[in-house]
Amino acid sequence: MDIVHERCAGIDIGKADCKVCIRIPGRNGRRHTEIRTFSTMTEGLLALREWLVCEGITLVGMEMTGSYWKPVYYILEEQMETWLLNAQHMRNVPGRKTDVRDCQWICQLVEHGPVRPSFVPPKPIRQLRDLTRYRTEVTRERTREIQRLEKLLEDPGIKLSSVVSDLGGKSARTMVEALISGERDPQALAQLAVGTLKHKETQLVQALTGFFTDHHAFLARAMLNRIDGATATVKELTAEIDRRLEPYRRQLELLVTIPGVSLTAAQVVVAEIGVDMRRFPTAGHLASWAGVCPGNHESAGKVTSGRTRHGDAWLKGVLGIAAAAAARSKSTYLSAQFRRLVGHRGKKRALVAVEHSILVAVWHILTQDTPYRDLGADHLSRQTRRLVGQLTQLGYDVTIEPHTH
């Protein structure tokens, strides 16, 4: 095979140490191979970097292994080109797998060039990504704690969640606090409702009639404390995210012009893919990387599956929320696209198609620095009429009829 990179290295990373193989020009036109083991402590990684620099290594490849690759990658990227490789793209021969052979195999793949590096954003975007991901995790934990509170209230027969849509809302919180403080009269508790819940006093009295005890009060207080702690953490993270995103204020303002994309969703999009789209040559490349387009699995001329790739789970999560919101929007291309597909493809596949359209729009917006331009709910019908008109001008008689089956 042709040698694409003359001086390269492959690293198999573990928790305590890493195996490193280098391939460089040797004597008599042969390739020289050397393998060493280094500790993954900072001192060991600095020694690794010094050795690679002394050997004139220009490219290093390493397998994505949990979070153990991060300190190795961050130390080496300052001195040489560093590739993070997808483990699915570089499987070795079964039955011959050891750490030493793995680092040799990685080095050979990098040397001959059949693998491509994974997308690793620059440091500012990586730090922003850490913040948005942690905010998502804390928000999910807050939701889980509210669900635990709902289950706790079911135990003494308090059916508050059957009347109140959000147990984290003001009215529900006030009633639960009163229960914890010792108030057990359903009439008095129901009068604590505010807003539109005031009109549901009869239902609230029935829902708040139960056998709430001091035992339940103790557990409810502990759960409310955790909910409050999560809420405070989310606020702190949001403030820090807003500060870090100040240089990208223009891009955020453009992204929220897409139907269904909120400010929080736009923040996550920027944190996951950055604002420099040169890493993705086309919108299709971005959609493929994110995992919101059909996969390719063909064998012997048969396509066996079109299931989407795993992609970026954090990005796909926020795109799913945005797609659901866009599907509910009025008189937009995205809502029309959802309605057109949901009947014969199902809700999940229709939402994935909308996610794909949103991400394609994101790529064009960030590439061209322009706001979203909606094609309109009647875009497809207008396209059909235009094509029919073109055929008519060419001298054809066109008749559109529905399928008979």
C-alpha positions, 0 to 999 in steps of 0.5 A, a space after each residue: 500500500 502507498 505510504 500517505 504519512 511518512 512519520 506517524 504514530 498510533 496510540 492505544 489508550 487505557 486508564 493507567 497507561 497508553 501503548 504508542 507505536 511510531 512508523 518512520 523512515 529507516 535504513 535501506 528504504 525500510 520502515 522503522 517501527 518502535 513501540 513504547 509504553 507511557 503513563 497517562 499521568 501528566 508527567 508521562 504524557 509530557 514525556 510522550 510528547 517530547 519523544 514524538 517531537 524528537 522523532 519528527 512525528 507529524 501525525 498521531 492517531 488515537 482511538 476514541 476510548 471513553 474520556 481517557 483520550 482527552 488529556 492525551 489529545 489536548 497535550 499533543 494537539 498543540 505540537 502536531 496534527 492529532 486525529 481522533 478515530 472512530 473505533 467502528 472504522 478500524 476493527 482489527 482481526 478477531 482473536 489477535 487483539 492486544 494493546 500492543 497490536 492495537 497501537 500497531 494497527 492504528 499506526 498502520 491505518 494512519 500511515 496508509 490513510 484509509 481512515 478519517 479523523 472525527 470532528 473535535 471542535 476548538 477549545 472554546 467550543 469544547 468548553 461551551 459544550 461541557 457547560 451545555 451538556 452539564 446543564 442538560 444533565 442537571 435539567 433532566 435530573 430536576 425533571 426526574 426529581 419532580 417525577 419522584 415527588 409525583 409518585 410520593 404524592 400518589 402514596 397518600 392519595 394526593 392526586 395533585 398531578 391529575 389537576 395541575 399540569 406542572 408540579 414545579 409550577 407556582 400553585 403546585 409548589 405552594 400547595 406542597 409547601 403547605 402540606 409539608 408545613 402541616 396544613 391538611 384541610 383540602 379547602 384551605 389548600 385549594 384556595 392557594 391556587 393562582 391564575 387559571 387554577 382558581 377555576 378548578 377549586 372543586 377538582 383541587 379539593 378532591 385531589 388534595 384529600 388524602 392521608 398525607 403524614 409527617 413521613 411524606 412531609 419529610 421525603 417531600 422536603 428532601 425532594 423539593 430541596 434537590 429540585 431547588 438545588 438543580 434549579 439554582 445550578 441551571 441558572 448559574 450554568 445559563 448565566 455562564 453559557 450566555 457570557 461565553 456565547 457573547 462572541 456568537 450573538 449574531 449566529 444565535 440571532 440567526 438560528 432562532 429564526 428557524 421555526 421550532 428553534 429556541 434560544 436554548 436549542 440554538 445554544 446547544 447547536 453552537 456548542 456541538 458543531 461550532 460556527 465554522 462550517 468549513 469542517 463540513 463541506 456540505 450540509 449533507 456531511 453535517 447531517 450524516 455526522 449528526 446522524 439525522 439522515 438514512 444510513 447505508 447498508 447494502 450487501 449483494 445489491 440489497 439494501 438491508 437497512 436505512 436506520 440512522 447512525 448514532 451520531 451526536 446524541 446531544 445534538 439529536 436530542 435538541 433537534 428532536 425537541 425543535 422538530 416537534 415544535 416546528 411540526 406544531 407551527 402554523 403555515 411553515 414548510 417544516 410543518 407541511 413537511 411533517 404532515 406530508 410524511 407522518 401519514 405513510 412514514 409514521 411520526 418518528 420518521 417524519 420528525 427525523 426528516 424535519 430534524 434533517 431539514 432544520 440541520 440543513 438550514 443551520 448549515 446554510 445559515 452559518 455558512 452564508 450568515 443569513 437568516 432563515 427564509 421559509 419556503 412556505 407551506 405550499 412549496 411542494 404544490 407550487 413546485 408541482 405546478 411549475 414543473 407541469 407548466 414547464 412540460 406544457 410549454 414543451 408541448 406535452 399534455 399533462 394530467 395528474 391523477 391519484 394512485 389507484 392502489 
